[in-house]
Amino acid sequence: MATYAIGDVQGCHDALARLLDRIRFDPAVDRLWFCGDLVNRGGQSLETLRLIFSLRIHCTIVLGNHDLSLLAIHQRREEEKRRVNADLQRVLFADDAEPLLEWLRAQKLLHVDRALGFAMVHAGLAPRWTLRIAEARAAEVEERLHGENFRKIFKSMYGDKPAWSPKLNGVDRDRAIINVFTRLRYCTPGGRIAFEEKGRPGTQKPGLYPWFSVPGHAPRELPIVCGHWSTLGLFMGVGVYGIDTGAVWGGKLTALELGQDLRVHQVDGRTPAPGEKGGD
């Protein structure tokens, strides 16, 4: 029996299929953790969702910024849906779009498994959040995301402000929480996110720190698996395991076998089009 955490797939179905073959995934005994951004840019987002949906009872998933964006677009008028890229349009206008996207909306922002001894988030945690605080913040948004008034979340979640503060309420509070869980890379010691900074550590402006190494950050009870940061590459240190290795940009798709003896499994990602550049 094994649990494998898998980095950002971003619609790279063929790479995911190769990775499952590489690890000899056995649904009878194994589990898969996906750290978000299942969709977008890879050209096979529909196939990716269908594959993971078929394995859903064996999977744990946290939502990434691209997943939330797809869910928000799904609530818009048809003419607006026609403006997104062809990869996402194939999902939005598929015959099985409703069950796939209802299932996707039911996923979490944070997963904590104290028995296994790991937690998982798409991007990161605010510097002053312990895991228990993070669980409470995630639960706030998940309750609304999974409830009847979920459309309000999608109408108000876009924007870089305000910075997280426990004094926030309403849509500002939801937006700030979502930004931490799904968009964080660098921040100030006070937790203000530098959304424009996307390079490797050492390239950021003075006064900014990778979220996991902010001076004086709250103690983290468990190691954390995350994605979202393809320029960071495979990162294993300070109790954090970054496994977005840029499969959609021509890098690798990574599975981290969780347990006392961590093992890394990788396959080649997709071949990007000429001139295609990395991003969120």
N, C-alpha and C positions, 0 to 999 in steps of 0.2 A: 504494500500500500504506500502510495506517495502523493504528495501535494506539490504541484508545479505552479509557480507564479509566472505569468506570461506578460511581456512588455507590450507596448502600444502596437496593435495590429494595423490599425488605420486602413482597413479594407484590403489587406494583402492576404486574401484567402489561400492562394497557392502556397505561400510561405508558411501559413498556419498549418495547413495540411501536412506539409513536409516536417514541420516541427513536431506535430503529434506522432508522426511516424518515427521520427528520430528518438523521441522519449519512450516509444512503445506504449503510448497511453492506453490504459485498460480501464474502460468505464465501470467495470465490475468492482474495481478496488481503488482506483486513483481519483484524485480531484484536481480541478483546474481553477486557478485564481487569475482573473484578468484585471489589470490595473488601469483600465479605461482607454478611451479613444479606440473603440472597436472599428469605427467607420471613418471614411473620408480620405480622398486623395489616392488611394491604392487601386481604384478601378473595379474592385470586387467587394464593395461594401455589402451589397445584398447577399452575395454568397457567404460572406463572413458571418453576417447576422443569422442566416439560416443554419449554418453549421453550428454555431454556438448555441442557438435556440434548440437545436436537436439534442444537444448535450446538456441542457440547462439544469437538470437535476444533479449533475455532477460538477456544476460550476458556481463560483462566487465571483461577482462582478462589482466593481465600483465605477461610477460614471466619470467620464472625462469631459473636457470642454467641447470636444467635437460631438460627443454623444448628446449632450444637452442642447447644443446648437441644432442638431438634426431634429430633436424632439420639439424644439421651439418652432422650427420651420414647418413641421407637420401641422401645426395649428393655424397656419396662415392661409390666405386665399390661393386658389390654384395658380393664378398668374404670377404670384410671388414665388411659389414653389418652382415654377418653370425657369426662374432666374438663377437657381443654384447650379452647381456643376453637375455634369451628366451622371457621375457616380452616385451622388445623393438622390438625383431624380429617379434613378432606377429603384431605389428603396421607397421613395415617397409615393410612386405610382405603381408599385408592385401589387398583385392581387392579395398578397398576404401582409401588406404593410400594417394593417391595424393590429393583428395579433403580435407581430414582431415589435412594433413600437410601444404597444401597451406593456409588453414584457420588459422592454428596455427601460421604460419609465419607472417600473417597479424596483429597479436596482438601487443600490445604496451609494452614499458618498464616502463612507469609511467602513472598513471591516476590521474587526479586532477578534482574534482567536487566541485567547489566553491559554487554552489547552495545548495548542500547537506552538504557541510562543512567538507569534508574529502578528503585525497589523499591516493593512494595505490601504493606500490612498492614491489618487491619481497624481496630484502635484506635491502637496506638502501640508505642514501644520504651521499655524502662527507661532511665533517664538515663545509666547507665554502660555500656550495650550499644552497641558498634560494630555495624555491619551483620554483620560476620563472627561476632561473638559471638551476635548475634540468630539468624543462620542455624543455628548449632550448637544453641541452645536450642530453636528450632522443630523441628529434626530429631529431637531427643530425643522430643518428644511425638508427632510425626508417625509415628515408627517404631511406637509403641505404638498409636496411633489406627488405623493401617492394618494392624496385625497381628491375630493370632488372639485375643488377650486384650483386645481393645478395650473390652469391656464394663466392665472395671475402671476405665478412664478416666471413663466416664460416671457410674459410681456415686460417684466421689470428687471430681469437678471443681467441685462447688458449694461456695461459701463465700468470704468476704472475707479469710480468713487462711490461711497466714501471708504476710507481705510477702516479696517475692523476696529471696533470699540465695543466693550460690553454694554455701553449706554445706548447703542443703536436699537431701533425698533422698526417694525413694518418692512416694507420692501427694501429699504436701505440695509437693514440687518441681513435679510436673505441674500442680497447681492454680495455683500461683503463676505459672508460665510462661503458662498459658492466660489467666489474668486480665490479664497484661500485654498480650498480643497482642489480646485481644478485649474488654476492659472499661476500659482506661486512658483517662482524660481528664486529670485533675489528679493531681499527686503531690508529695511533699516532695522536697527535694534528695537525700535518701537513697533515694528510690524507693518510699516507702510510698504506695499508691494511696488517694485520697479518693473512694471509690465513690459517696458521696452527693452529690458536687458535679457538677452537670450543666449549669450555665448558661454564658453567654458569659464570656470572660476579663474580669476586673474584678469579677465577682460572687462569686468564691471567697473562702474564709476566708484570713486572713493566714498566710503560710508555705507556701502551696500555689502551684504553677505549672502551666501547661499543659505536658504532657509534652515538647513540642518546644522549650520555651524555659526549661527548668530551668537555673539558673546552673551552669556548669562541666560541662554534659553532654558525653558522649563525642562525638568528631567523627563525622559521618555521611558515608560515602563517596559516597552517591548521594542525589538527591532522593527523597522518600518520598510515595507516594499513600496516602491513608487515608480511612476513613469514620467511622461510629459516633457522630459528634458533631453532631447536627442543629442544635442551638442555636448552634453555631459558624458554621454557614452555609458558603458558599464561601470557603475560606481559601487564599491563595497567598502564602507568605512563609517566610523562614528555611529554605528547602529542603524545605518541607512543603506538600503540596497536599491540603487537606481537601475532599472532594466529597460528603459527606452533606448534601444541601440539603433534607432533610425532605419527600421526595415523599409519604410515607405520611401526613404531617400537613398536607397542603395546600400544601406548597412545590413545589420543582422536582425533577425527576430530571435529574442532570447527567452528561454524558460529557466527559471531558478528553482531547483528542487529544494524545497524547504525541509529543514530538520536540523539535527545536530551537526551533520556533515553536509554543508551546502555544496551543491554541484550545479555548474552552469552548462546549459545545452543551447546550441545556436545553429541556425540555418541561414542561408543567404536570403535577403529580402528581395523586393522587386527591383527592376532596373528602371531608374527614373528617365523621363524624357529629356532630351538635350536642353540645357539651359534651365532645368527645373531646380529650384532652390528650396532649402529646408525652411521650416517655420514652426508654428505652434503645433 
